[in-house]
Amino acid sequence: MRFRMVFTAIFLLTAGAGGAQAEPLMLDEMRQDLTELQRTVKMLQSAMDAQSQVIREQAQKIQALESREIRLPGALGTAPASAEAQTAGLSQGINPDIGVVGTVMAHLTEDGSDGEGRDTIALKEMELNFSQYVDPYSRLDAVISVNDEIEAQNLEIEEGYYTHWGLPLGFRGQIGKFRSKIGKQNLLHLDQLPTSDYPLVVRDFFGEEGLSSSGARLQNFIPNPWDFPLELTGEVLRGNNGASFSGISRRPIFNTHLKTFHEFSKESNMELGWTTLFGDDNPPVPDVDGDGVEISATRAEGQDRYRPKVFGADLTYNRLLAEGKTFKWQNEAYFQNRESASHVNQNPWGFYSLVDYRFSRRFSAGIRFDYLEPLDVVDQHGRTTAISPYFTFWQSEFAHFRIQYSHTDPASAEAEADDAIFLQANILIGSHKHPVQ
């Protein structure tokens, strides 16, 4: 349109009086162009006014929030009571984040200890994840797990806890059921593991899938003169979980975990941690049955308060390589001082060392070595070792597939070495982020 107006003006200047007959027509066209230009300017002005109104409204909202001292979720500090009243019902009417994680596992093994063989394929786990910020100061997370295994088909509340930020002195608190902060892999769900199973020492000391229990947790960063991050976690857990303890609900387990982090460069870092657990034991004691026969029995109320002591250390080194490749070296070691007779081994200990190399966006490979002197060995004090190489295909962030081979040499002299193959598929839909630990 602008070129047309310019062309018209030039034509009038050059045409002179000889173009008198065409002048009325040219003037009409120029008036139409001017009218169209004015209409366009008005439309642009209206759009600018609308944008300015939106900006003013947003600025008013920000000013109102700042005046009420409302904190963003996850920020430390405590909002005043007036802000709590003004933000009541913040999450009402908003659907929580929902996700589903399915893990299908095929297991081929030489182990025939159950009399039928252990070869199977099953829906190892189906997790339903729910999470939502309750208000600017807290959040609720829940993980409900179901499975279709031959040995135990069940529905379980794997995790369900409430997190509150901004407690006095900068503490963060959690209550409910959660995976205990022990080392590294105990915090992970099955689909998050770099391998198809948990390390031997985790399974023997804390349960087949680690230690998850109801309780309360407090976390905070400790100021120090060296100015490096030092996180301290304290937990009081219900005592009905964990293979190393009594299994009695009213006898709590106490756990502390200390973690620090050091960044060597933008490409490499290291994390160090230390874990200490205290709990009750319930060894069998001499008793007499109704017929006067001496038997061995366990007391329902438990005994040996805080005799079992579990100590652990973890080290993880990460390096970011060229072209998005990554390298991880992870280690955990645990040992116990039991001072009781509920297990054969009074000083069990074990460790694992894992190397994981992601050599492209879609492929990674690694190997894990396990060493364990277990809690219970029949008629002897021995060790179990295992080596487990694995390969993972990352189809996308929502689906990955793994094959793993494991050779296990058991502690008992009567048991034979076992070779096993795991085929694993993890499929995720919806919001698949696990609760923040």
MIVOKOL-340297 format. One record per residue (C-alpha): residue number from 1; x, y, z. Coordinates in nm, 4 decimals. Layout:
 num       xx       yy       zz
 NUM        X        Y        Z
...
END
This chain:
 num       xx       yy       zz
   1   0.0000   0.0000   0.0000
   2   0.2882   0.2379   0.0822
   3   0.4528   0.1720  -0.2555
   4   0.1233   0.2396  -0.4245
   5   0.0899   0.5797  -0.2526
   6   0.4465   0.6768  -0.3389
   7   0.3975   0.5737  -0.6987
   8   0.0773   0.7802  -0.7144
   9   0.2512   1.0887  -0.5771
  10   0.5397   1.0591  -0.8262
  11   0.2972   1.0143  -1.1121
  12   0.1059   1.3333  -1.0195
  13   0.4268   1.5350  -1.0010
  14   0.5426   1.4193  -1.3397
  15   0.2075   1.4235  -1.5125
  16   0.1513   1.8004  -1.4622
  17  -0.1462   1.9693  -1.6067
  18  -0.1655   1.7165  -1.8910
  19  -0.3114   1.4653  -1.6522
  20  -0.6081   1.6795  -1.5565
  21  -0.8598   1.4216  -1.6750
  22  -0.7060   1.1471  -1.4593
  23  -0.6628   1.3693  -1.1511
  24  -1.0095   1.3038  -0.9965
  25  -0.9573   0.9305  -1.0218
  26  -0.6120   0.9522  -0.8622
  27  -0.7408   1.1674  -0.5753
  28  -1.0160   0.9162  -0.4988
  29  -0.7650   0.6332  -0.4815
  30  -0.5394   0.8363  -0.2492
  31  -0.8343   0.9118  -0.0187
  32  -0.9141   0.5386  -0.0011
  33  -0.5500   0.4567   0.0803
  34  -0.5433   0.7215   0.3525
  35  -0.8647   0.5882   0.5062
  36  -0.7255   0.2329   0.5084
  37  -0.4026   0.3559   0.6669
  38  -0.5970   0.5347   0.9424
  39  -0.8008   0.2187   1.0097
  40  -0.4802   0.0151   1.0418
  41  -0.3292   0.2662   1.2836
  42  -0.6424   0.2508   1.5003
  43  -0.6252  -0.1318   1.5090
  44  -0.2608  -0.1198   1.6151
  45  -0.3413   0.1376   1.8833
  46  -0.6195  -0.0856   2.0186
  47  -0.3843  -0.3841   2.0325
  48  -0.1215  -0.1780   2.2186
  49  -0.3844  -0.0577   2.4672
  50  -0.4919  -0.4173   2.5309
  51  -0.1317  -0.5290   2.5915
  52  -0.0749  -0.2365   2.8248
  53  -0.3827  -0.3353   3.0230
  54  -0.2546  -0.6929   3.0584
  55   0.0838  -0.5639   3.1762
  56  -0.0833  -0.3361   3.4341
  57  -0.2955  -0.6255   3.5655
  58   0.0087  -0.8521   3.5967
  59   0.2027  -0.5795   3.7761
  60  -0.0869  -0.5352   4.0221
  61  -0.0945  -0.9089   4.0920
  62   0.2810  -0.9195   4.1501
  63   0.2612  -0.6201   4.3802
  64  -0.0241  -0.7823   4.5740
  65   0.1704  -1.1049   4.6151
  66   0.4830  -0.9224   4.7273
  67   0.2862  -0.7160   4.9772
  68   0.1430  -1.0364   5.1295
  69   0.4928  -1.1969   5.1471
  70   0.3765  -1.5087   4.9673
  71   0.6652  -1.7451   4.8985
  72   0.7010  -1.9639   4.5957
  73   0.6709  -2.3407   4.6532
  74   1.0021  -2.4765   4.7698
  75   1.1340  -2.1486   4.9098
  76   1.2577  -2.1382   5.2667
  77   1.0865  -1.9139   5.5185
  78   0.7496  -1.8890   5.6888
  79   0.4648  -1.6755   5.5566
  80   0.2546  -1.4774   5.8034
  81  -0.0865  -1.5988   5.9155
  82  -0.2605  -1.3372   5.7016
  83  -0.0969  -1.4748   5.3884
  84  -0.2050  -1.8250   5.4831
  85  -0.5625  -1.7062   5.5097
  86  -0.5456  -1.5236   5.1783
  87  -0.3998  -1.8257   4.9971
  88  -0.6336  -2.0820   5.1515
  89  -0.7743  -2.3113   4.8909
  90  -0.4985  -2.2327   4.6409
  91  -0.4975  -2.5880   4.5083
  92  -0.8721  -2.6417   4.5263
  93  -1.0222  -2.7253   4.1912
  94  -0.6818  -2.8010   4.0378
  95  -0.6218  -3.1618   3.9408
  96  -0.3027  -3.3198   4.0805
  97  -0.0220  -3.4350   3.8548
  98  -0.0879  -3.7998   3.7719
  99   0.1498  -4.0516   3.6182
 100   0.1748  -4.4243   3.5595
 101   0.4981  -4.6247   3.5537
 102   0.4888  -4.9865   3.4407
 103   0.7786  -5.2329   3.4766
 104   0.7592  -5.5706   3.3051
 105   1.0329  -5.8186   3.3941
 106   1.1330  -6.1532   3.2445
 107   1.3671  -6.3590   3.4611
 108   1.5599  -6.6621   3.3364
 109   1.7651  -6.8384   3.6011
 110   1.9234  -7.1684   3.7012
 111   1.7894  -7.1298   4.0551
 112   1.5366  -7.4056   4.1286
 113   1.5097  -7.3583   4.5040
 114   1.1322  -7.3252   4.4920
 115   1.0926  -7.6684   4.3321
 116   0.9395  -7.5346   4.0119
 117   1.2156  -7.3186   3.8732
 118   1.2304  -6.9410   3.8952
 119   1.1846  -6.8624   3.5249
 120   0.8972  -6.6206   3.4842
 121   0.7619  -6.3102   3.3154
 122   0.5438  -6.0754   3.5137
 123   0.4232  -5.7235   3.5601
 124   0.6872  -5.6601   3.8222
 125   0.5376  -5.3308   3.9270
 126   0.2761  -5.0775   3.8231
 127   0.3102  -4.7457   4.0012
 128   0.0401  -4.4794   4.0178
 129   0.1962  -4.1421   4.1035
 130  -0.0015  -3.8493   4.2416
 131   0.1486  -3.5154   4.3425
 132   0.0288  -3.1630   4.4002
 133   0.1294  -2.8471   4.5850
 134  -0.1172  -2.8070   4.8701
 135  -0.0333  -2.4371   4.9086
 136   0.2769  -2.2181   4.8647
 137   0.4387  -2.3880   5.1644
 138   0.3719  -2.7594   5.1203
 139   0.3219  -3.0512   4.8835
 140   0.1673  -3.3989   4.8942
 141   0.3133  -3.6966   4.7062
 142   0.1768  -4.0499   4.6810
 143   0.2954  -4.3633   4.5011
 144   0.0601  -4.6622   4.4955
 145   0.2147  -4.9832   4.3658
 146   0.0504  -5.3001   4.2312
 147   0.2055  -5.6107   4.0809
 148   0.1182  -5.9430   3.9196
 149   0.4024  -6.1572   4.0471
 150   0.3498  -6.5266   4.1086
 151   0.4919  -6.5115   4.4585
 152   0.2998  -6.2085   4.5907
 153   0.0224  -6.0224   4.4106
 154  -0.0583  -5.7152   4.6118
 155  -0.1594  -5.3513   4.6313
 156   0.0762  -5.1377   4.8376
 157   0.1187  -4.7757   4.9400
 158   0.4825  -4.7498   4.8401
 159   0.5087  -4.3838   4.9371
 160   0.2686  -4.1211   5.0611
 161   0.3961  -3.8171   5.2436
 162   0.3484  -3.4494   5.3079
 163   0.6382  -3.2043   5.2671
 164   0.6515  -2.8625   5.4350
 165   0.9076  -2.5945   5.3509
 166   1.0045  -2.3002   5.5616
 167   1.0073  -2.4498   5.9100
 168   1.2021  -2.2570   6.1773
 169   1.5757  -2.2216   6.1117
 170   1.5255  -2.3190   5.7495
 171   1.4316  -2.6847   5.8084
 172   1.2240  -2.8898   5.5663
 173   0.9955  -3.1541   5.7176
 174   0.8215  -3.4616   5.5832
 175   0.5695  -3.6950   5.7450
 176   0.4093  -4.0099   5.6071
 177   0.5583  -4.3136   5.4377
 178   0.8725  -4.2697   5.2279
 179   1.1877  -4.4428   5.1132
 180   1.4457  -4.3874   5.3842
 181   1.7442  -4.1677   5.3013
 182   2.0048  -4.4436   5.3115
 183   2.2919  -4.4093   5.0651
 184   2.1897  -4.3704   4.7017
 185   1.9965  -4.6655   4.5622
 186   1.7603  -4.7149   4.8555
 187   1.6002  -4.3824   4.7547
 188   1.5247  -4.5066   4.4023
 189   1.2176  -4.6830   4.2729
 190   1.2613  -4.9919   4.0584
 191   1.2261  -4.8066   3.7264
 192   1.4899  -4.5509   3.8356
 193   1.7643  -4.8057   3.9041
 194   2.0542  -4.8297   3.6596
 195   2.0227  -5.2105   3.6885
 196   1.7300  -5.4532   3.6951
 197   1.7603  -5.5270   4.0673
 198   1.8871  -5.3740   4.3903
 199   2.2428  -5.4511   4.5064
 200   2.2899  -5.7571   4.7290
 201   2.3847  -5.5568   5.0386
 202   2.0718  -5.3384   5.0106
 203   1.8476  -5.6447   4.9750
 204   2.0079  -5.8329   5.2641
 205   2.0260  -5.5417   5.5103
 206   1.7065  -5.3487   5.4286
 207   1.4699  -5.5741   5.2333
 208   1.4152  -5.7012   4.8804
 209   1.3365  -5.3497   4.7527
 210   1.5134  -5.1486   5.0214
 211   1.3755  -4.9784   5.3321
 212   1.0504  -4.7857   5.2964
 213   0.8647  -4.6995   5.6156
 214   0.6248  -4.4582   5.7804
 215   0.7843  -4.1891   5.9898
 216   0.9019  -3.8300   6.0081
 217   1.2013  -3.6607   5.8469
 218   1.3810  -3.3286   5.8979
 219   1.6420  -3.1869   5.6583
 220   1.8631  -2.8811   5.6588
 221   2.1936  -2.7499   5.5282
 222   2.4626  -2.7005   5.7910
 223   2.6656  -2.3758   5.7750
 224   3.0394  -2.4398   5.7784
 225   3.3592  -2.2324   5.7468
 226   3.4550  -2.4075   5.4216
 227   3.1377  -2.2847   5.2473
 228   3.0526  -2.6143   5.0804
 229   2.7076  -2.7804   5.0826
 230   2.6537  -3.0081   5.3815
 231   2.3060  -3.1573   5.4122
 232   2.1936  -3.3322   5.7312
 233   1.8860  -3.5569   5.7401
 234   1.7295  -3.7093   6.0499
 235   1.4518  -3.9724   6.0414
 236   1.2370  -4.1544   6.2968
 237   1.0887  -4.4606   6.1255
 238   0.8310  -4.7180   6.2148
 239   1.0196  -5.0340   6.3117
 240   0.8157  -5.2906   6.1186
 241   1.0453  -5.2780   5.8142
 242   1.4079  -5.3495   5.7440
 243   1.5607  -5.6962   5.7595
 244   1.8261  -5.5846   6.0091
 245   1.5798  -5.4880   6.2839
 246   1.3090  -5.6365   6.5038
 247   1.0107  -5.5859   6.2731
 248   0.7971  -5.4540   6.5616
 249   0.5994  -5.1371   6.4850
 250   0.6300  -4.9736   6.8264
 251   1.0105  -5.0043   6.8253
 252   1.1305  -4.7149   6.6055
 253   1.4345  -4.7038   6.3808
 254   1.6495  -4.3901   6.3941
 255   1.8412  -4.2856   6.0847
 256   2.0785  -3.9978   6.0125
 257   2.2345  -3.9197   5.6769
 258   2.5047  -3.6633   5.6014
 259   2.5744  -3.5610   5.2414
 260   2.8165  -3.3245   5.0738
 261   2.8807  -3.2330   4.7122
 262   3.1910  -3.1053   4.5362
 263   3.2123  -2.9745   4.1792
 264   3.5563  -3.0165   4.0260
 265   3.4515  -2.8386   3.7061
 266   3.1438  -2.7830   3.4927
 267   3.1942  -3.1328   3.3553
 268   3.2661  -3.3347   3.6716
 269   3.1437  -3.3593   4.0293
 270   3.1453  -3.5937   4.3265
 271   2.8928  -3.6681   4.6012
 272   2.9830  -3.8196   4.9388
 273   2.7451  -3.9523   5.2030
 274   2.7408  -4.1226   5.5415
 275   2.4504  -4.3174   5.6964
 276   2.3954  -4.4324   6.0566
 277   2.0946  -4.6398   6.1683
 278   1.9983  -4.7626   6.5148
 279   1.7142  -5.0019   6.5845
 280   1.5896  -5.2840   6.8025
 281   1.6536  -5.6540   6.7678
 282   1.4321  -5.9424   6.8739
 283   1.6431  -6.2575   6.9010
 284   1.4841  -6.5875   7.0134
 285   1.5013  -6.6608   7.3864
 286   1.4605  -6.9851   7.5842
 287   1.1003  -7.0538   7.6863
 288   0.8747  -7.3381   7.7980
 289   0.5559  -7.4420   7.6186
 290   0.2345  -7.5645   7.7800
 291   0.3701  -7.9183   7.8122
 292   0.6816  -7.8024   7.9915
 293   0.9064  -7.8550   7.6920
 294   1.1878  -7.6101   7.6446
 295   1.1512  -7.4157   7.3198
 296   1.2985  -7.1108   7.1517
 297   1.0570  -6.8173   7.1178
 298   1.0568  -6.4478   7.0281
 299   0.8976  -6.1863   7.2492
 300   0.6073  -5.9919   7.1051
 301   0.7232  -5.6739   7.2781
 302   1.0794  -5.7038   7.1452
 303   1.4079  -5.6659   7.3305
 304   1.7723  -5.5559   7.2916
 305   1.7001  -5.1883   7.2429
 306   1.9297  -5.0224   6.9896
 307   2.1703  -5.3168   6.9770
 308   2.1810  -5.3393   6.5933
 309   2.3859  -5.0551   6.4490
 310   2.4189  -5.0106   6.0735
 311   2.6801  -4.7780   5.9244
 312   2.7192  -4.6910   5.5572
 313   2.9215  -4.4744   5.3208
 314   2.8494  -4.3813   4.9604
 315   3.0545  -4.2132   4.6872
 316   2.9309  -4.1148   4.3412
 317   3.1450  -3.9553   4.0714
 318   2.9799  -3.8079   3.7601
 319   3.1469  -3.6781   3.4463
 320   2.9865  -3.5124   3.1459
 321   3.1716  -3.6027   2.8270
 322   3.1587  -3.4605   2.4754
 323   2.8475  -3.4944   2.2590
 324   2.6165  -3.5564   2.5535
 325   2.7937  -3.8710   2.6734
 326   2.8058  -3.9349   3.0495
 327   3.0099  -4.1487   3.2871
 328   2.9101  -4.2492   3.6413
 329   3.1001  -4.4427   3.9080
 330   2.8862  -4.5242   4.2119
 331   2.9825  -4.7080   4.5323
 332   2.8087  -4.7964   4.8587
 333   2.9411  -4.9952   5.1565
 334   2.7581  -5.1012   5.4752
 335   2.8625  -5.2848   5.7890
 336   2.6908  -5.3778   6.1160
 337   2.7706  -5.4245   6.4821
 338   2.4808  -5.6329   6.6113
 339   2.5708  -5.7470   6.9664
 340   2.2769  -5.9901   6.9595
 341   2.1934  -6.3424   6.8480
 342   1.8983  -6.3040   6.6094
 343   2.1280  -6.3607   6.3097
 344   2.4186  -6.5971   6.2590
 345   2.6634  -6.3283   6.1514
 346   2.7334  -6.0713   6.4228
 347   2.9343  -5.8404   6.1937
 348   2.7862  -5.8626   5.8460
 349   2.9060  -5.6214   5.5817
 350   2.9013  -5.5694   5.2079
 351   2.9447  -5.3247   4.9239
 352   2.8825  -5.2742   4.5555
 353   3.0654  -5.0801   4.2873
 354   2.8895  -4.9749   3.9670
 355   3.0221  -4.8192   3.6458
 356   2.7681  -4.6752   3.4003
 357   2.8591  -4.5247   3.0620
 358   2.5995  -4.3592   2.8398
 359   2.7748  -4.3499   2.5062
 360   2.4892  -4.1982   2.3033
 361   2.1490  -4.0446   2.3493
 362   1.9823  -4.3846   2.3169
 363   2.2313  -4.6394   2.4468
 364   2.4129  -4.7015   2.7746
 365   2.5994  -4.9930   2.9279
 366   2.7522  -5.0745   3.2623
 367   2.8564  -5.3350   3.5136
 368   2.8003  -5.3841   3.8873
 369   3.0110  -5.5897   4.1284
 370   2.8595  -5.7065   4.4606
 371   3.0283  -5.8407   4.7715
 372   2.8292  -5.9478   5.0776
 373   2.8881  -6.1264   5.4039
 374   2.5169  -6.1774   5.4782
 375   2.3164  -6.1674   5.7977
 376   2.2374  -6.5383   5.7821
 377   2.4579  -6.8161   5.6518
 378   2.3783  -7.1785   5.7327
 379   2.6499  -7.3449   5.9461
 380   2.9260  -7.1175   5.8263
 381   3.0491  -6.7603   5.7896
 382   3.0955  -6.6972   5.4173
 383   3.0497  -6.4399   5.1430
 384   2.8347  -6.3918   4.8374
 385   2.9714  -6.2271   4.5242
 386   2.7991  -6.1311   4.2022
 387   2.8882  -5.9592   3.8778
 388   2.6161  -5.8043   3.6612
 389   2.6830  -5.6442   3.3217
 390   2.3860  -5.4724   3.1568
 391   2.2821  -5.2840   2.8433
 392   2.0016  -5.0260   2.8180
 393   1.8184  -4.8913   2.5136
 394   1.6589  -4.5516   2.5796
 395   1.3803  -4.5321   2.3237
 396   1.2736  -4.1966   2.4700
 397   1.2413  -4.0343   2.8086
 398   0.9137  -4.2257   2.8474
 399   1.0310  -4.5762   2.7570
 400   1.3514  -4.7727   2.8020
 401   1.4468  -5.1397   2.7804
 402   1.7268  -5.3326   2.9507
 403   1.8990  -5.6688   2.9331
 404   2.1157  -5.7810   3.2245
 405   2.3208  -6.0904   3.3002
 406   2.4137  -6.1803   3.6587
 407   2.6497  -6.4480   3.7873
 408   2.6131  -6.5067   4.1625
 409   2.8377  -6.7195   4.3821
 410   2.6418  -6.7707   4.7091
 411   2.7837  -6.7776   5.0601
 412   2.6418  -7.1179   5.1531
 413   2.8658  -7.4077   5.0501
 414   2.5570  -7.6190   4.9770
 415   2.4178  -7.3741   4.7218
 416   2.5328  -7.3733   4.3605
 417   2.6378  -7.0713   4.1604
 418   2.3538  -6.9117   3.9672
 419   2.3449  -6.7556   3.6228
 420   2.0466  -6.5344   3.5463
 421   1.9230  -6.3128   3.2655
 422   1.6849  -6.0198   3.3192
 423   1.4778  -5.8621   3.0407
 424   1.3161  -5.5408   3.1589
 425   1.0794  -5.2838   3.0054
 426   0.9916  -4.9539   3.1771
 427   0.7028  -4.7520   3.0293
 428   0.5981  -4.4130   3.1657
 429   0.2991  -4.1898   3.0926
 430   0.1714  -3.8700   3.2471
 431   0.3710  -3.6886   3.5109
 432   0.6417  -3.9442   3.5860
 433   0.8607  -3.7457   3.8207
 434   0.9005  -3.9281   4.1493
 435   0.8583  -3.7453   4.4795
 436   1.1331  -3.5052   4.5775
 437   1.3532  -3.6544   4.8506
END
